[in-house]
Amino acid sequence: MSFSCGIVEVPKAHEETSPETILEEADRIMYQQKREHKKIYQEEMGSTPEKG
């Protein structure tokens, strides 16, 4: 089990953006960052990234 938490900065013109769109974009970016940092961590520890 794992837990992820993040902070989202919403532009001043947020009335033009739906809450669903904001959450989808935040989710996409969070998982992108998790993948990138996992690869870096595994490289530093001398192991290879898992597939999947």
Phi and psi restraints in degrees (range 20) as a CNS / XPLOR table:
assign (resid 1 and name C) (resid 2 and name N)
       (resid 2 and name CA) (resid 2 and name C) 1.0 -139.7 20.0 2
assign (resid 2 and name N) (resid 2 and name CA)
       (resid 2 and name C) (resid 3 and name N) 1.0 167.1 20.0 2
assign (resid 2 and name C) (resid 3 and name N)
       (resid 3 and name CA) (resid 3 and name C) 1.0 -136.9 20.0 2
assign (resid 3 and name N) (resid 3 and name CA)
       (resid 3 and name C) (resid 4 and name N) 1.0 136.5 20.0 2
assign (resid 3 and name C) (resid 4 and name N)
       (resid 4 and name CA) (resid 4 and name C) 1.0 -127.8 20.0 2
assign (resid 4 and name N) (resid 4 and name CA)
       (resid 4 and name C) (resid 5 and name N) 1.0 141.6 20.0 2
assign (resid 4 and name C) (resid 5 and name N)
       (resid 5 and name CA) (resid 5 and name C) 1.0 -139.3 20.0 2
assign (resid 5 and name N) (resid 5 and name CA)
       (resid 5 and name C) (resid 6 and name N) 1.0 145.2 20.0 2
assign (resid 5 and name C) (resid 6 and name N)
       (resid 6 and name CA) (resid 6 and name C) 1.0 -150.9 20.0 2
assign (resid 6 and name N) (resid 6 and name CA)
       (resid 6 and name C) (resid 7 and name N) 1.0 168.8 20.0 2
assign (resid 6 and name C) (resid 7 and name N)
       (resid 7 and name CA) (resid 7 and name C) 1.0 -120.4 20.0 2
assign (resid 7 and name N) (resid 7 and name CA)
       (resid 7 and name C) (resid 8 and name N) 1.0 135.2 20.0 2
assign (resid 7 and name C) (resid 8 and name N)
       (resid 8 and name CA) (resid 8 and name C) 1.0 -115.6 20.0 2
assign (resid 8 and name N) (resid 8 and name CA)
       (resid 8 and name C) (resid 9 and name N) 1.0 130.7 20.0 2
assign (resid 8 and name C) (resid 9 and name N)
       (resid 9 and name CA) (resid 9 and name C) 1.0 -94.9 20.0 2
assign (resid 9 and name N) (resid 9 and name CA)
       (resid 9 and name C) (resid 10 and name N) 1.0 121.2 20.0 2
assign (resid 9 and name C) (resid 10 and name N)
       (resid 10 and name CA) (resid 10 and name C) 1.0 -101.4 20.0 2
assign (resid 10 and name N) (resid 10 and name CA)
       (resid 10 and name C) (resid 11 and name N) 1.0 131.0 20.0 2
assign (resid 10 and name C) (resid 11 and name N)
       (resid 11 and name CA) (resid 11 and name C) 1.0 -63.0 20.0 2
assign (resid 11 and name N) (resid 11 and name CA)
       (resid 11 and name C) (resid 12 and name N) 1.0 156.1 20.0 2
assign (resid 11 and name C) (resid 12 and name N)
       (resid 12 and name CA) (resid 12 and name C) 1.0 -57.8 20.0 2
assign (resid 12 and name N) (resid 12 and name CA)
       (resid 12 and name C) (resid 13 and name N) 1.0 -31.9 20.0 2
assign (resid 12 and name C) (resid 13 and name N)
       (resid 13 and name CA) (resid 13 and name C) 1.0 -87.2 20.0 2
assign (resid 13 and name N) (resid 13 and name CA)
       (resid 13 and name C) (resid 14 and name N) 1.0 39.1 20.0 2
assign (resid 13 and name C) (resid 14 and name N)
       (resid 14 and name CA) (resid 14 and name C) 1.0 -66.8 20.0 2
assign (resid 14 and name N) (resid 14 and name CA)
       (resid 14 and name C) (resid 15 and name N) 1.0 -14.9 20.0 2
assign (resid 14 and name C) (resid 15 and name N)
       (resid 15 and name CA) (resid 15 and name C) 1.0 -62.3 20.0 2
assign (resid 15 and name N) (resid 15 and name CA)
       (resid 15 and name C) (resid 16 and name N) 1.0 -24.5 20.0 2
assign (resid 15 and name C) (resid 16 and name N)
       (resid 16 and name CA) (resid 16 and name C) 1.0 -83.3 20.0 2
assign (resid 16 and name N) (resid 16 and name CA)
       (resid 16 and name C) (resid 17 and name N) 1.0 -8.3 20.0 2
assign (resid 16 and name C) (resid 17 and name N)
       (resid 17 and name CA) (resid 17 and name C) 1.0 -119.6 20.0 2
assign (resid 17 and name N) (resid 17 and name CA)
       (resid 17 and name C) (resid 18 and name N) 1.0 130.3 20.0 2
assign (resid 17 and name C) (resid 18 and name N)
       (resid 18 and name CA) (resid 18 and name C) 1.0 -77.0 20.0 2
assign (resid 18 and name N) (resid 18 and name CA)
       (resid 18 and name C) (resid 19 and name N) 1.0 153.3 20.0 2
assign (resid 18 and name C) (resid 19 and name N)
       (resid 19 and name CA) (resid 19 and name C) 1.0 -57.8 20.0 2
assign (resid 19 and name N) (resid 19 and name CA)
       (resid 19 and name C) (resid 20 and name N) 1.0 -35.2 20.0 2
assign (resid 19 and name C) (resid 20 and name N)
       (resid 20 and name CA) (resid 20 and name C) 1.0 -63.2 20.0 2
assign (resid 20 and name N) (resid 20 and name CA)
       (resid 20 and name C) (resid 21 and name N) 1.0 -42.0 20.0 2
assign (resid 20 and name C) (resid 21 and name N)
       (resid 21 and name CA) (resid 21 and name C) 1.0 -64.4 20.0 2
assign (resid 21 and name N) (resid 21 and name CA)
       (resid 21 and name C) (resid 22 and name N) 1.0 -41.8 20.0 2
assign (resid 21 and name C) (resid 22 and name N)
       (resid 22 and name CA) (resid 22 and name C) 1.0 -62.3 20.0 2
assign (resid 22 and name N) (resid 22 and name CA)
       (resid 22 and name C) (resid 23 and name N) 1.0 -45.5 20.0 2
assign (resid 22 and name C) (resid 23 and name N)
       (resid 23 and name CA) (resid 23 and name C) 1.0 -66.6 20.0 2
assign (resid 23 and name N) (resid 23 and name CA)
       (resid 23 and name C) (resid 24 and name N) 1.0 -39.8 20.0 2
assign (resid 23 and name C) (resid 24 and name N)
       (resid 24 and name CA) (resid 24 and name C) 1.0 -61.9 20.0 2
assign (resid 24 and name N) (resid 24 and name CA)
       (resid 24 and name C) (resid 25 and name N) 1.0 -44.5 20.0 2
assign (resid 24 and name C) (resid 25 and name N)
       (resid 25 and name CA) (resid 25 and name C) 1.0 -66.1 20.0 2
assign (resid 25 and name N) (resid 25 and name CA)
       (resid 25 and name C) (resid 26 and name N) 1.0 -42.7 20.0 2
assign (resid 25 and name C) (resid 26 and name N)
       (resid 26 and name CA) (resid 26 and name C) 1.0 -62.6 20.0 2
assign (resid 26 and name N) (resid 26 and name CA)
       (resid 26 and name C) (resid 27 and name N) 1.0 -41.5 20.0 2
assign (resid 26 and name C) (resid 27 and name N)
       (resid 27 and name CA) (resid 27 and name C) 1.0 -64.2 20.0 2
assign (resid 27 and name N) (resid 27 and name CA)
       (resid 27 and name C) (resid 28 and name N) 1.0 -44.5 20.0 2
assign (resid 27 and name C) (resid 28 and name N)
       (resid 28 and name CA) (resid 28 and name C) 1.0 -59.7 20.0 2
assign (resid 28 and name N) (resid 28 and name CA)
       (resid 28 and name C) (resid 29 and name N) 1.0 -46.6 20.0 2
assign (resid 28 and name C) (resid 29 and name N)
       (resid 29 and name CA) (resid 29 and name C) 1.0 -66.9 20.0 2
assign (resid 29 and name N) (resid 29 and name CA)
       (resid 29 and name C) (resid 30 and name N) 1.0 -40.5 20.0 2
assign (resid 29 and name C) (resid 30 and name N)
       (resid 30 and name CA) (resid 30 and name C) 1.0 -59.8 20.0 2
assign (resid 30 and name N) (resid 30 and name CA)
       (resid 30 and name C) (resid 31 and name N) 1.0 -47.9 20.0 2
assign (resid 30 and name C) (resid 31 and name N)
       (resid 31 and name CA) (resid 31 and name C) 1.0 -68.8 20.0 2
assign (resid 31 and name N) (resid 31 and name CA)
       (resid 31 and name C) (resid 32 and name N) 1.0 -32.7 20.0 2
assign (resid 31 and name C) (resid 32 and name N)
       (resid 32 and name CA) (resid 32 and name C) 1.0 -62.4 20.0 2
assign (resid 32 and name N) (resid 32 and name CA)
       (resid 32 and name C) (resid 33 and name N) 1.0 -46.7 20.0 2
assign (resid 32 and name C) (resid 33 and name N)
       (resid 33 and name CA) (resid 33 and name C) 1.0 -64.4 20.0 2
assign (resid 33 and name N) (resid 33 and name CA)
       (resid 33 and name C) (resid 34 and name N) 1.0 -40.1 20.0 2
assign (resid 33 and name C) (resid 34 and name N)
       (resid 34 and name CA) (resid 34 and name C) 1.0 -61.8 20.0 2
assign (resid 34 and name N) (resid 34 and name CA)
       (resid 34 and name C) (resid 35 and name N) 1.0 -42.3 20.0 2
assign (resid 34 and name C) (resid 35 and name N)
       (resid 35 and name CA) (resid 35 and name C) 1.0 -63.0 20.0 2
assign (resid 35 and name N) (resid 35 and name CA)
       (resid 35 and name C) (resid 36 and name N) 1.0 -47.0 20.0 2
assign (resid 35 and name C) (resid 36 and name N)
       (resid 36 and name CA) (resid 36 and name C) 1.0 -63.7 20.0 2
assign (resid 36 and name N) (resid 36 and name CA)
       (resid 36 and name C) (resid 37 and name N) 1.0 -43.2 20.0 2
assign (resid 36 and name C) (resid 37 and name N)
       (resid 37 and name CA) (resid 37 and name C) 1.0 -73.1 20.0 2
assign (resid 37 and name N) (resid 37 and name CA)
       (resid 37 and name C) (resid 38 and name N) 1.0 -29.8 20.0 2
assign (resid 37 and name C) (resid 38 and name N)
       (resid 38 and name CA) (resid 38 and name C) 1.0 -64.4 20.0 2
assign (resid 38 and name N) (resid 38 and name CA)
       (resid 38 and name C) (resid 39 and name N) 1.0 -42.9 20.0 2
assign (resid 38 and name C) (resid 39 and name N)
       (resid 39 and name CA) (resid 39 and name C) 1.0 -61.5 20.0 2
assign (resid 39 and name N) (resid 39 and name CA)
       (resid 39 and name C) (resid 40 and name N) 1.0 -45.4 20.0 2
assign (resid 39 and name C) (resid 40 and name N)
       (resid 40 and name CA) (resid 40 and name C) 1.0 -62.5 20.0 2
assign (resid 40 and name N) (resid 40 and name CA)
       (resid 40 and name C) (resid 41 and name N) 1.0 -46.3 20.0 2
assign (resid 40 and name C) (resid 41 and name N)
       (resid 41 and name CA) (resid 41 and name C) 1.0 -59.4 20.0 2
assign (resid 41 and name N) (resid 41 and name CA)
       (resid 41 and name C) (resid 42 and name N) 1.0 -46.9 20.0 2
assign (resid 41 and name C) (resid 42 and name N)
       (resid 42 and name CA) (resid 42 and name C) 1.0 -65.5 20.0 2
assign (resid 42 and name N) (resid 42 and name CA)
       (resid 42 and name C) (resid 43 and name N) 1.0 -37.5 20.0 2
assign (resid 42 and name C) (resid 43 and name N)
       (resid 43 and name CA) (resid 43 and name C) 1.0 -64.3 20.0 2
assign (resid 43 and name N) (resid 43 and name CA)
       (resid 43 and name C) (resid 44 and name N) 1.0 -41.9 20.0 2
assign (resid 43 and name C) (resid 44 and name N)
       (resid 44 and name CA) (resid 44 and name C) 1.0 -65.8 20.0 2
assign (resid 44 and name N) (resid 44 and name CA)
       (resid 44 and name C) (resid 45 and name N) 1.0 -32.1 20.0 2
assign (resid 44 and name C) (resid 45 and name N)
       (resid 45 and name CA) (resid 45 and name C) 1.0 -86.7 20.0 2
assign (resid 45 and name N) (resid 45 and name CA)
       (resid 45 and name C) (resid 46 and name N) 1.0 -3.6 20.0 2
assign (resid 45 and name C) (resid 46 and name N)
       (resid 46 and name CA) (resid 46 and name C) 1.0 83.0 20.0 2
assign (resid 46 and name N) (resid 46 and name CA)
       (resid 46 and name C) (resid 47 and name N) 1.0 15.5 20.0 2
assign (resid 46 and name C) (resid 47 and name N)
       (resid 47 and name CA) (resid 47 and name C) 1.0 -110.9 20.0 2
assign (resid 47 and name N) (resid 47 and name CA)
       (resid 47 and name C) (resid 48 and name N) 1.0 165.2 20.0 2
assign (resid 47 and name C) (resid 48 and name N)
       (resid 48 and name CA) (resid 48 and name C) 1.0 -96.3 20.0 2
assign (resid 48 and name N) (resid 48 and name CA)
       (resid 48 and name C) (resid 49 and name N) 1.0 146.4 20.0 2
assign (resid 48 and name C) (resid 49 and name N)
       (resid 49 and name CA) (resid 49 and name C) 1.0 -61.9 20.0 2
assign (resid 49 and name N) (resid 49 and name CA)
       (resid 49 and name C) (resid 50 and name N) 1.0 144.2 20.0 2
assign (resid 49 and name C) (resid 50 and name N)
       (resid 50 and name CA) (resid 50 and name C) 1.0 -74.0 20.0 2
assign (resid 50 and name N) (resid 50 and name CA)
       (resid 50 and name C) (resid 51 and name N) 1.0 149.0 20.0 2
assign (resid 50 and name C) (resid 51 and name N)
       (resid 51 and name CA) (resid 51 and name C) 1.0 -87.2 20.0 2
assign (resid 51 and name N) (resid 51 and name CA)
       (resid 51 and name C) (resid 52 and name N) 1.0 143.9 20.0 2
